[in-house]
Amino acid sequence: MAASRRPAQYAPGIARKEAIMDAAFVAFGTVGYWNTTMKQIADDCDVTRAGLLHHFPTKEALLEAVLGRRDELNRARFFQDSWPPGRDGRHFLIRMVRLVLANAAQPGIINLFAVLSAEAIAPNHPAHSYFAHRYERTKGWIREAFLDLRAKGQLLPGVDVGTIDIDLVSLLDGLQVQYLYWPDQVDMAERFRAALAQVLVEPLTDEEIEADAASSTPQVESV
């Protein structure tokens, strides 16, 4: 009987931890890591400083939790059935388009990563290693995807598989910044698909993307 009550006993603590991460998500994405204080986060989610430190003893730990949760959500929603990504090149690109579409519907996510990735260029930033690894990991998936596409004869002549990862990551980063300035003018997913159409023998179709979304059951809801 005690065991059956345990989840209910822990529920308030879990909800409080989620509320703290939500408040930190907004704060980090609005004013950056250095300009965010633990007191501000505690005030924003109506918990005491002691309550905040119980769950996250340092601001660095809280930052790691916020970034890690976003990666877990994206993996569960878009890549759970194809991990690691990149082995099926066309499938990977379809999922990337869907991820860009999902992010465009949640500007807070774009703001968080745009602010923190720029701020974390400094080697002493606590998220420096996270973003450096994230870029390398993403570029590795893109390279693997395009090697698969080339092996299947699905790339147009002249595509440089050795640098396409840098080109696409740079494009996505630039689109995100422009989207934050002009959200009504910049269609990130459309521009990303247009770039892919310049290298694929058969451009991705709306039907493929919609069919993939319909056949995928999200493991979690994005926040």
C-alpha positions as CSV (number, residue, x, y, z in Angstrom):
1,M,0.0,0.0,0.0
2,A,2.8,2.4,0.9
3,A,4.5,1.7,-2.5
4,S,1.3,2.6,-4.3
5,R,1.1,6.0,-2.5
6,R,4.7,6.9,-3.3
7,P,4.1,8.6,-6.7
8,A,1.4,10.8,-5.1
9,Q,3.8,11.7,-2.3
10,Y,6.4,12.8,-4.8
11,A,4.0,14.6,-7.1
12,P,4.3,18.1,-5.5
13,G,8.1,18.0,-5.6
14,I,8.1,16.9,-9.2
15,A,5.7,19.7,-10.1
16,R,7.8,22.2,-8.3
17,K,10.9,21.1,-10.1
18,E,9.1,21.4,-13.5
19,A,7.9,24.9,-12.5
20,I,11.5,25.9,-11.7
21,M,12.8,24.6,-15.0
22,D,10.0,26.4,-16.9
23,A,10.9,29.7,-15.1
24,A,14.6,29.2,-15.9
25,F,13.8,28.4,-19.5
26,V,12.1,31.8,-19.9
27,A,14.7,33.7,-18.0
28,F,17.7,32.2,-19.7
29,G,16.1,32.8,-23.1
30,T,15.2,36.4,-22.3
31,V,18.2,37.8,-20.6
32,G,20.8,35.1,-20.9
33,Y,22.6,33.0,-18.3
34,W,24.9,35.7,-16.8
35,N,22.1,38.2,-16.3
36,T,19.7,35.6,-14.7
37,T,19.8,35.2,-10.9
38,M,18.6,32.3,-8.8
39,K,16.5,34.8,-6.8
40,Q,14.8,35.9,-10.0
41,I,14.0,32.4,-10.9
42,A,12.7,31.6,-7.4
43,D,10.5,34.7,-7.4
44,D,9.2,33.9,-10.9
45,C,8.0,30.4,-9.9
46,D,7.0,31.4,-6.3
47,V,9.3,29.2,-4.4
48,T,11.8,30.0,-1.7
49,R,15.5,30.2,-2.5
50,A,16.0,27.2,-0.2
51,G,13.3,25.3,-2.1
52,L,15.1,26.2,-5.4
53,L,18.5,25.1,-4.1
54,H,17.0,21.8,-2.9
55,H,16.3,20.8,-6.5
56,F,19.2,22.7,-8.2
57,P,22.1,23.5,-5.9
58,T,23.8,25.7,-8.5
59,K,22.7,27.8,-11.4
60,E,25.0,25.7,-13.6
61,A,23.0,22.6,-12.6
62,L,19.8,24.3,-13.4
63,L,21.1,25.4,-16.8
64,E,22.2,21.8,-17.6
65,A,18.7,20.5,-16.6
66,V,16.9,23.0,-18.9
67,L,19.1,22.2,-21.9
68,G,19.0,18.5,-21.2
69,R,15.2,18.4,-21.0
70,R,14.9,20.1,-24.3
71,D,17.1,17.5,-26.0
72,E,15.2,14.7,-24.3
73,L,11.9,16.1,-25.6
74,N,13.1,16.5,-29.1
75,R,14.6,13.0,-29.2
76,A,11.4,11.5,-27.8
77,R,9.1,13.4,-30.2
78,F,11.1,13.2,-33.4
79,F,13.8,10.6,-33.3
80,Q,12.7,7.9,-30.8
81,D,12.2,5.4,-33.5
82,S,15.3,6.2,-35.5
83,W,18.1,6.6,-33.0
84,P,20.8,7.5,-33.7
85,P,19.6,9.8,-36.5
86,G,21.2,10.1,-39.9
87,R,21.3,6.5,-41.0
88,D,18.4,6.9,-43.3
89,G,19.2,10.3,-45.0
90,R,15.8,11.2,-46.4
91,H,14.0,10.2,-43.3
92,F,16.4,12.3,-41.2
93,L,15.8,15.4,-43.4
94,I,12.0,14.9,-43.1
95,R,12.3,14.8,-39.3
96,M,14.5,17.9,-39.3
97,V,11.9,19.8,-41.3
98,R,9.3,18.8,-38.7
99,L,11.6,19.9,-35.9
100,V,12.0,23.3,-37.5
101,L,8.3,23.6,-37.9
102,A,7.7,22.7,-34.3
103,N,10.3,25.2,-33.1
104,A,8.7,28.0,-35.2
105,A,5.5,27.5,-33.2
106,Q,7.4,28.0,-30.0
107,P,9.6,31.2,-30.3
108,G,10.8,30.8,-26.7
109,I,12.8,27.7,-27.7
110,I,14.5,29.6,-30.5
111,N,15.2,32.6,-28.2
112,L,16.7,30.3,-25.6
113,F,19.1,28.7,-28.0
114,A,19.9,31.8,-29.9
115,V,20.8,33.7,-26.7
116,L,22.7,30.9,-25.0
117,S,24.6,29.6,-28.0
118,A,26.0,33.1,-28.6
119,E,26.7,33.7,-25.0
120,A,28.4,30.3,-24.6
121,I,31.1,31.1,-27.2
122,A,33.1,32.2,-24.2
123,P,35.2,29.2,-23.0
124,N,34.4,29.9,-19.4
125,H,30.6,29.8,-20.0
126,P,29.1,26.8,-18.2
127,A,27.2,25.8,-21.4
128,H,30.3,26.1,-23.7
129,S,31.0,22.4,-23.8
130,Y,27.3,21.6,-24.2
131,F,26.9,23.7,-27.3
132,A,30.2,22.7,-28.8
133,H,29.3,19.1,-28.4
134,R,25.7,19.8,-29.7
135,Y,27.1,21.4,-32.9
136,E,29.5,18.5,-33.5
137,R,26.8,15.9,-32.9
138,T,24.3,17.6,-35.2
139,K,26.9,18.0,-38.0
140,G,27.9,14.4,-37.6
141,W,24.2,13.3,-38.1
142,I,24.0,15.5,-41.2
143,R,27.2,14.1,-42.7
144,E,25.9,10.6,-42.1
145,A,22.6,11.4,-43.7
146,F,24.2,12.9,-46.8
147,L,26.6,10.0,-47.1
148,D,23.5,7.7,-47.2
149,L,21.8,9.9,-49.7
150,R,24.9,9.9,-52.0
151,A,25.2,6.1,-51.7
152,K,21.5,5.8,-52.8
153,G,22.0,8.2,-55.7
154,Q,19.6,10.8,-54.2
155,L,22.0,13.8,-54.4
156,L,22.5,16.1,-57.4
157,P,25.9,16.2,-59.0
158,G,28.4,18.5,-57.3
159,V,27.1,18.4,-53.8
160,D,30.1,18.6,-51.4
161,V,29.2,16.0,-48.7
162,G,32.3,17.1,-46.8
163,T,31.0,20.6,-46.0
164,I,27.2,20.3,-46.3
165,D,27.0,19.9,-42.5
166,I,28.6,23.3,-42.0
167,D,26.3,24.9,-44.6
168,L,23.1,23.6,-43.2
169,V,23.9,24.3,-39.5
170,S,24.9,27.8,-40.5
171,L,21.7,28.2,-42.5
172,L,19.5,27.1,-39.6
173,D,21.3,29.3,-37.1
174,G,20.9,32.3,-39.3
175,L,17.3,31.6,-40.0
176,Q,16.6,31.4,-36.3
177,V,18.1,34.8,-35.6
178,Q,16.2,36.4,-38.6
179,Y,13.0,34.7,-37.4
180,L,13.4,36.4,-34.0
181,Y,13.6,39.8,-35.7
182,W,10.9,39.2,-38.4
183,P,8.7,36.3,-37.4
184,D,6.0,37.3,-39.9
185,Q,8.5,37.4,-42.8
186,V,10.8,34.5,-42.2
187,D,9.5,31.0,-42.8
188,M,12.3,28.9,-41.4
189,A,11.0,25.5,-42.6
190,E,10.3,26.8,-46.1
191,R,13.8,28.3,-46.5
192,F,15.3,25.1,-45.1
193,R,13.3,23.0,-47.6
194,A,14.4,25.3,-50.4
195,A,18.0,24.8,-49.5
196,L,17.5,21.0,-49.5
197,A,15.8,21.2,-52.8
198,Q,19.0,22.5,-54.3
199,V,20.9,19.4,-53.4
200,L,18.3,16.5,-53.6
201,V,17.3,14.7,-56.8
202,E,13.8,14.6,-55.5
203,P,12.9,17.5,-53.2
204,L,10.9,16.6,-50.0
205,T,7.2,16.8,-50.5
206,D,4.4,18.0,-48.3
207,E,2.9,14.6,-48.5
208,E,6.0,12.9,-47.2
209,I,6.2,15.3,-44.2
210,E,2.5,15.1,-43.4
211,A,2.6,11.3,-43.7
212,D,5.5,11.1,-41.3
213,A,3.9,13.4,-38.8
214,A,0.7,11.3,-39.0
215,S,2.5,8.0,-38.5
216,S,4.6,9.3,-35.5
217,T,3.1,9.2,-32.1
218,P,4.8,11.8,-29.9
219,Q,6.2,10.3,-26.7
220,V,5.9,13.6,-24.9
221,E,4.4,17.0,-25.5
222,S,6.8,19.8,-26.1
223,V,6.8,22.7,-23.8
